[in-house]
Amino acid sequence: MAAFVGLLFGHPNASFATPTYLLDTGPGPDNVDISQTPSALMSVDQWLGFRFDTGNSVRIGGVEGWMSVIPGGEGYGRLALYEDSNNSPGTLLYSAAYFGAVTDPTGLYSNADWLGALDLDWKLKQGSYWITFEADPQSDGLVAGFLLGSPNPVSNEVYRPCCLGAAWVNDSLAMGVRVTKRVPEPGTLALFGLGLAGLAFLRRRRAN
């Protein structure tokens, strides 16, 4: 109970603020010149993705990719989650927008960094899914490159030329990606703590 109270009231050893990674390949290279580094382009002409397997029900709170934004390619990208269909993305389940911009003050290349969304609430059952990084073919969306390769790559990855309507192509890209577990809101934790305290109080009354 003391440990739980620490979580509620900001105990220095509280760990609920520390991200829990359901998947973490580690970052790729940090060379900002993506023309000189092996990379996989994410643009309106090509979408990229990876398979995510879960052995139980989970709630995804964030998805990020180790990317460098191409100068002039600032804009919004889209994260999407699909059901698995014969080892390829199938039915769309969730999607979310994220923003990317060049951060290098010289304007030559953006610094490689984790780019994506950390405010998701994607509820998944046990199974296999695909998470993709996409660009909007109807607007001037984000153009970025995954700097390859990550130290612990996902074994199943895909790319697709979106504007041609082509099928997803399985490939080994070694993209840097990470998936974060959804963290309960502080209010939810507080209510849970009050519930536990109430149960403990009732048990004491019955014991007496």
Contacts in CASP RR format, 6 or more apart in sequence:
PFRMAT RR
TARGET T0000
AUTHOR 0000-0000-0000
METHOD contacts of the structure
MODEL  1
MAAFVGLLFGHPNASFATPTYLLDTGPGPDNVDISQTPSALMSVDQWLGF
RFDTGNSVRIGGVEGWMSVIPGGEGYGRLALYEDSNNSPGTLLYSAAYFG
AVTDPTGLYSNADWLGALDLDWKLKQGSYWITFEADPQSDGLVAGFLLGS
PNPVSNEVYRPCCLGAAWVNDSLAMGVRVTKRVPEPGTLALFGLGLAGLA
FLRRRRAN
1 196 0 8 1.000
1 197 0 8 1.000
1 200 0 8 1.000
3 11 0 8 1.000
3 13 0 8 1.000
4 193 0 8 1.000
4 196 0 8 1.000
5 11 0 8 1.000
6 13 0 8 1.000
6 14 0 8 1.000
7 14 0 8 1.000
7 15 0 8 1.000
7 16 0 8 1.000
7 189 0 8 1.000
8 186 0 8 1.000
8 189 0 8 1.000
8 190 0 8 1.000
8 193 0 8 1.000
16 183 0 8 1.000
16 184 0 8 1.000
16 189 0 8 1.000
17 183 0 8 1.000
19 180 0 8 1.000
19 181 0 8 1.000
19 183 0 8 1.000
20 180 0 8 1.000
20 181 0 8 1.000
20 183 0 8 1.000
21 178 0 8 1.000
21 179 0 8 1.000
21 180 0 8 1.000
21 181 0 8 1.000
22 52 0 8 1.000
22 54 0 8 1.000
22 58 0 8 1.000
22 60 0 8 1.000
22 179 0 8 1.000
22 180 0 8 1.000
22 181 0 8 1.000
23 52 0 8 1.000
23 154 0 8 1.000
23 177 0 8 1.000
23 178 0 8 1.000
23 179 0 8 1.000
24 152 0 8 1.000
24 178 0 8 1.000
24 179 0 8 1.000
25 150 0 8 1.000
25 151 0 8 1.000
25 152 0 8 1.000
25 153 0 8 1.000
25 154 0 8 1.000
25 174 0 8 1.000
25 175 0 8 1.000
25 176 0 8 1.000
25 177 0 8 1.000
25 178 0 8 1.000
26 66 0 8 1.000
26 150 0 8 1.000
26 151 0 8 1.000
26 152 0 8 1.000
26 176 0 8 1.000
26 178 0 8 1.000
27 66 0 8 1.000
27 112 0 8 1.000
27 114 0 8 1.000
27 147 0 8 1.000
27 150 0 8 1.000
27 176 0 8 1.000
28 66 0 8 1.000
28 112 0 8 1.000
28 147 0 8 1.000
28 148 0 8 1.000
28 149 0 8 1.000
28 150 0 8 1.000
28 151 0 8 1.000
28 176 0 8 1.000
29 37 0 8 1.000
29 38 0 8 1.000
29 112 0 8 1.000
29 147 0 8 1.000
29 148 0 8 1.000
29 149 0 8 1.000
30 111 0 8 1.000
30 112 0 8 1.000
30 147 0 8 1.000
31 37 0 8 1.000
31 112 0 8 1.000
31 147 0 8 1.000
32 68 0 8 1.000
32 104 0 8 1.000
32 108 0 8 1.000
32 109 0 8 1.000
32 110 0 8 1.000
32 111 0 8 1.000
32 112 0 8 1.000
33 108 0 8 1.000
33 109 0 8 1.000
34 68 0 8 1.000
34 70 0 8 1.000
34 109 0 8 1.000
34 145 0 8 1.000
34 147 0 8 1.000
37 147 0 8 1.000
37 148 0 8 1.000
38 147 0 8 1.000
38 148 0 8 1.000
38 149 0 8 1.000
39 68 0 8 1.000
39 145 0 8 1.000
39 146 0 8 1.000
39 147 0 8 1.000
39 148 0 8 1.000
40 46 0 8 1.000
40 48 0 8 1.000
40 145 0 8 1.000
40 146 0 8 1.000
40 148 0 8 1.000
40 159 0 8 1.000
40 173 0 8 1.000
40 175 0 8 1.000
41 143 0 8 1.000
41 144 0 8 1.000
41 145 0 8 1.000
42 48 0 8 1.000
42 67 0 8 1.000
42 133 0 8 1.000
42 134 0 8 1.000
42 135 0 8 1.000
42 142 0 8 1.000
42 143 0 8 1.000
42 144 0 8 1.000
42 145 0 8 1.000
42 146 0 8 1.000
43 135 0 8 1.000
43 143 0 8 1.000
43 144 0 8 1.000
44 135 0 8 1.000
44 136 0 8 1.000
44 137 0 8 1.000
44 141 0 8 1.000
44 143 0 8 1.000
44 162 0 8 1.000
44 163 0 8 1.000
45 161 0 8 1.000
45 162 0 8 1.000
45 163 0 8 1.000
46 159 0 8 1.000
46 160 0 8 1.000
46 161 0 8 1.000
46 162 0 8 1.000
47 132 0 8 1.000
47 133 0 8 1.000
47 134 0 8 1.000
47 135 0 8 1.000
47 159 0 8 1.000
47 160 0 8 1.000
47 162 0 8 1.000
48 132 0 8 1.000
48 133 0 8 1.000
48 146 0 8 1.000
48 157 0 8 1.000
48 158 0 8 1.000
48 159 0 8 1.000
48 173 0 8 1.000
48 175 0 8 1.000
49 89 0 8 1.000
49 130 0 8 1.000
49 131 0 8 1.000
49 132 0 8 1.000
49 133 0 8 1.000
49 157 0 8 1.000
49 158 0 8 1.000
49 159 0 8 1.000
49 175 0 8 1.000
50 130 0 8 1.000
50 131 0 8 1.000
50 132 0 8 1.000
50 154 0 8 1.000
50 156 0 8 1.000
50 157 0 8 1.000
50 158 0 8 1.000
50 175 0 8 1.000
50 177 0 8 1.000
51 84 0 8 1.000
51 87 0 8 1.000
51 128 0 8 1.000
51 129 0 8 1.000
51 130 0 8 1.000
51 154 0 8 1.000
51 155 0 8 1.000
51 156 0 8 1.000
51 157 0 8 1.000
51 158 0 8 1.000
52 81 0 8 1.000
52 128 0 8 1.000
52 129 0 8 1.000
52 130 0 8 1.000
52 131 0 8 1.000
52 154 0 8 1.000
52 179 0 8 1.000
53 127 0 8 1.000
53 128 0 8 1.000
53 129 0 8 1.000
54 124 0 8 1.000
54 125 0 8 1.000
54 126 0 8 1.000
54 127 0 8 1.000
54 128 0 8 1.000
54 129 0 8 1.000
55 126 0 8 1.000
55 127 0 8 1.000
56 126 0 8 1.000
57 123 0 8 1.000
57 124 0 8 1.000
57 125 0 8 1.000
57 126 0 8 1.000
58 123 0 8 1.000
58 124 0 8 1.000
58 181 0 8 1.000
58 182 0 8 1.000
59 121 0 8 1.000
59 122 0 8 1.000
59 123 0 8 1.000
59 124 0 8 1.000
59 181 0 8 1.000
59 182 0 8 1.000
60 81 0 8 1.000
60 120 0 8 1.000
60 121 0 8 1.000
60 122 0 8 1.000
60 124 0 8 1.000
60 179 0 8 1.000
60 180 0 8 1.000
60 181 0 8 1.000
60 182 0 8 1.000
61 118 0 8 1.000
61 119 0 8 1.000
61 120 0 8 1.000
61 121 0 8 1.000
61 122 0 8 1.000
61 180 0 8 1.000
61 181 0 8 1.000
61 182 0 8 1.000
61 183 0 8 1.000
62 116 0 8 1.000
62 117 0 8 1.000
62 118 0 8 1.000
62 119 0 8 1.000
62 120 0 8 1.000
62 179 0 8 1.000
62 180 0 8 1.000
62 182 0 8 1.000
63 79 0 8 1.000
63 116 0 8 1.000
63 117 0 8 1.000
63 120 0 8 1.000
63 131 0 8 1.000
63 177 0 8 1.000
63 178 0 8 1.000
63 179 0 8 1.000
63 180 0 8 1.000
64 114 0 8 1.000
64 115 0 8 1.000
64 116 0 8 1.000
64 117 0 8 1.000
64 118 0 8 1.000
64 177 0 8 1.000
64 178 0 8 1.000
64 180 0 8 1.000
65 114 0 8 1.000
65 115 0 8 1.000
65 116 0 8 1.000
65 133 0 8 1.000
65 146 0 8 1.000
65 175 0 8 1.000
65 176 0 8 1.000
65 177 0 8 1.000
65 178 0 8 1.000
66 112 0 8 1.000
66 113 0 8 1.000
66 114 0 8 1.000
66 115 0 8 1.000
66 146 0 8 1.000
66 147 0 8 1.000
66 150 0 8 1.000
66 175 0 8 1.000
66 176 0 8 1.000
66 177 0 8 1.000
67 112 0 8 1.000
67 113 0 8 1.000
67 114 0 8 1.000
67 115 0 8 1.000
67 133 0 8 1.000
67 144 0 8 1.000
67 145 0 8 1.000
67 146 0 8 1.000
67 147 0 8 1.000
68 109 0 8 1.000
68 110 0 8 1.000
68 111 0 8 1.000
68 112 0 8 1.000
68 113 0 8 1.000
68 144 0 8 1.000
68 145 0 8 1.000
68 147 0 8 1.000
69 100 0 8 1.000
69 101 0 8 1.000
69 102 0 8 1.000
69 103 0 8 1.000
69 110 0 8 1.000
69 115 0 8 1.000
69 142 0 8 1.000
69 143 0 8 1.000
69 144 0 8 1.000
69 145 0 8 1.000
70 102 0 8 1.000
70 109 0 8 1.000
70 110 0 8 1.000
70 143 0 8 1.000
70 144 0 8 1.000
70 145 0 8 1.000
71 102 0 8 1.000
71 107 0 8 1.000
71 108 0 8 1.000
71 109 0 8 1.000
71 110 0 8 1.000
72 102 0 8 1.000
72 143 0 8 1.000
73 102 0 8 1.000
73 140 0 8 1.000
73 141 0 8 1.000
73 142 0 8 1.000
73 143 0 8 1.000
73 144 0 8 1.000
74 99 0 8 1.000
74 100 0 8 1.000
74 101 0 8 1.000
74 102 0 8 1.000
74 142 0 8 1.000
75 99 0 8 1.000
75 100 0 8 1.000
75 101 0 8 1.000
75 140 0 8 1.000
75 141 0 8 1.000
75 142 0 8 1.000
76 97 0 8 1.000
76 98 0 8 1.000
76 99 0 8 1.000
76 100 0 8 1.000
76 136 0 8 1.000
76 139 0 8 1.000
76 141 0 8 1.000
76 142 0 8 1.000
77 97 0 8 1.000
77 98 0 8 1.000
77 99 0 8 1.000
77 100 0 8 1.000
77 133 0 8 1.000
77 134 0 8 1.000
77 135 0 8 1.000
77 136 0 8 1.000
77 141 0 8 1.000
77 142 0 8 1.000
78 95 0 8 1.000
78 96 0 8 1.000
78 97 0 8 1.000
78 98 0 8 1.000
78 133 0 8 1.000
78 134 0 8 1.000
78 135 0 8 1.000
78 136 0 8 1.000
79 95 0 8 1.000
79 96 0 8 1.000
79 97 0 8 1.000
79 98 0 8 1.000
79 116 0 8 1.000
79 117 0 8 1.000
79 120 0 8 1.000
79 131 0 8 1.000
79 132 0 8 1.000
79 133 0 8 1.000
79 134 0 8 1.000
80 92 0 8 1.000
80 94 0 8 1.000
80 95 0 8 1.000
80 131 0 8 1.000
80 132 0 8 1.000
80 134 0 8 1.000
81 92 0 8 1.000
81 93 0 8 1.000
81 94 0 8 1.000
81 95 0 8 1.000
81 122 0 8 1.000
81 124 0 8 1.000
81 129 0 8 1.000
81 130 0 8 1.000
81 131 0 8 1.000
81 132 0 8 1.000
82 89 0 8 1.000
82 90 0 8 1.000
82 91 0 8 1.000
82 92 0 8 1.000
82 93 0 8 1.000
82 129 0 8 1.000
82 130 0 8 1.000
82 131 0 8 1.000
82 132 0 8 1.000
83 89 0 8 1.000
83 90 0 8 1.000
83 91 0 8 1.000
83 93 0 8 1.000
83 129 0 8 1.000
83 130 0 8 1.000
84 90 0 8 1.000
84 127 0 8 1.000
84 128 0 8 1.000
84 129 0 8 1.000
84 130 0 8 1.000
85 91 0 8 1.000
87 156 0 8 1.000
87 170 0 8 1.000
88 130 0 8 1.000
88 158 0 8 1.000
88 167 0 8 1.000
88 168 0 8 1.000
88 170 0 8 1.000
89 130 0 8 1.000
89 132 0 8 1.000
89 158 0 8 1.000
89 168 0 8 1.000
90 130 0 8 1.000
93 122 0 8 1.000
93 129 0 8 1.000
94 120 0 8 1.000
94 122 0 8 1.000
96 117 0 8 1.000
96 119 0 8 1.000
96 120 0 8 1.000
97 117 0 8 1.000
98 115 0 8 1.000
98 116 0 8 1.000
98 117 0 8 1.000
98 142 0 8 1.000
99 142 0 8 1.000
100 115 0 8 1.000
100 142 0 8 1.000
100 144 0 8 1.000
101 110 0 8 1.000
102 109 0 8 1.000
102 110 0 8 1.000
103 110 0 8 1.000
103 111 0 8 1.000
103 113 0 8 1.000
104 110 0 8 1.000
104 111 0 8 1.000
110 144 0 8 1.000
112 147 0 8 1.000
114 178 0 8 1.000
115 144 0 8 1.000
118 180 0 8 1.000
120 182 0 8 1.000
121 182 0 8 1.000
122 182 0 8 1.000
130 158 0 8 1.000
131 177 0 8 1.000
131 179 0 8 1.000
132 158 0 8 1.000
133 146 0 8 1.000
134 162 0 8 1.000
135 141 0 8 1.000
135 142 0 8 1.000
135 143 0 8 1.000
135 162 0 8 1.000
137 162 0 8 1.000
137 163 0 8 1.000
146 173 0 8 1.000
146 175 0 8 1.000
146 176 0 8 1.000
147 176 0 8 1.000
148 173 0 8 1.000
148 174 0 8 1.000
148 175 0 8 1.000
148 176 0 8 1.000
149 173 0 8 1.000
149 174 0 8 1.000
149 175 0 8 1.000
149 176 0 8 1.000
150 174 0 8 1.000
150 175 0 8 1.000
150 176 0 8 1.000
150 177 0 8 1.000
153 172 0 8 1.000
153 173 0 8 1.000
153 174 0 8 1.000
153 175 0 8 1.000
153 176 0 8 1.000
154 175 0 8 1.000
154 177 0 8 1.000
155 172 0 8 1.000
156 170 0 8 1.000
157 170 0 8 1.000
157 171 0 8 1.000
157 172 0 8 1.000
157 173 0 8 1.000
157 174 0 8 1.000
157 175 0 8 1.000
158 168 0 8 1.000
158 169 0 8 1.000
158 170 0 8 1.000
158 171 0 8 1.000
159 168 0 8 1.000
159 169 0 8 1.000
159 171 0 8 1.000
159 173 0 8 1.000
160 166 0 8 1.000
160 167 0 8 1.000
160 168 0 8 1.000
160 169 0 8 1.000
184 192 0 8 1.000
END
